[in-house]
Amino acid sequence: MLELRSVSFRYPQQTPIFEQFAWKVKRGESWAIVGPSGCGKSTLLYLLAGLKLAESGEILVEGAALKKPRPHTGLVLQDYGLLPWATLRENVTLGLRVHRFYGPDGIHAPSGKVIREVEVQGDAWLERLGLTGVGGQYPGQVSGGQRQRAALARTLAMEPDLLLMDEPFASLDAPTRESLQKFIAQLQAETSMTLVIVTHSVEEAVLLGKKVLILDLPPNRSARVIDNPGAGSSDYALSSGYQETCARLRQKLGQGLIQVGSG
């Protein structure tokens, strides 16, 4: 599904974030990306989305070199990205309306994709995410949790095969965050879409990522990975395996900081 081959990237006048970095993600896998602030978590996500381009090396998605954003990739950001002058229903159906305008050209909309009736499809996602009663309201009139649900509905309505999420639940209260974590885990299991989520939370990473990628302070030259096969199951958070993996991940994160600092 995803492959990074000797990827290097830096911002102007700064230390390289990635140097000859290699990493593979198989189709249908769920990954969490963790690491200290400034390690390149969000940058890696933007590279995968085609919003930033590597200085050298290449990024392959489904075997094709990624040169620009692809219509099969969904991206969910922490700040929701909703249009404030549009209702939640209009925000949810925005991508569907754009795709219907262009048609399935493989550039603006996925090739071969049949767009069902926009309103029907949008309402179905509003209902699934518990937003039917507030679909006619504007983002400024609803809670942060409802705005994030609308952002999720807008992305998922496009039926992506790759879902990228950049700390999507960081600003939400605990009950809302846990509810959305369960929803994403269930959806990923149902659809077998490939999931890559950036998070600063060890617990969230272990709940959602069957594999966890650990980034260190720049430059990142190799991928450190923890296998976490229990992620996504409904009772995993209550198991001893979950606690043990959280502890192991914290230890790995600490080791990376020590190694970088000692250099």
Secondary structure as UniProt FT lines:
FT   STRAND          2..9
FT   TURN            12..13
FT   STRAND          18..25
FT   TURN            27..28
FT   STRAND          30..34
FT   TURN            37..38
FT   HELIX           41..49
FT   STRAND          56..61
FT   TURN            62..63
FT   STRAND          64..65
FT   TURN            71..72
FT   STRAND          73..76
FT   TURN            78..79
FT   TURN            84..85
FT   HELIX           88..92
FT   HELIX           94..102
FT   TURN            111..112
FT   HELIX           118..128
FT   TURN            129..130
FT   HELIX           132..134
FT   TURN            135..136
FT   HELIX           139..141
FT   HELIX           144..156
FT   TURN            157..158
FT   STRAND          162..166
FT   TURN            168..171
FT   HELIX           174..191
FT   STRAND          194..198
FT   HELIX           202..208
FT   STRAND          211..214
FT   STRAND          224..227
FT   TURN            229..232
FT   TURN            234..235
FT   HELIX           236..238
FT   HELIX           240..262
//
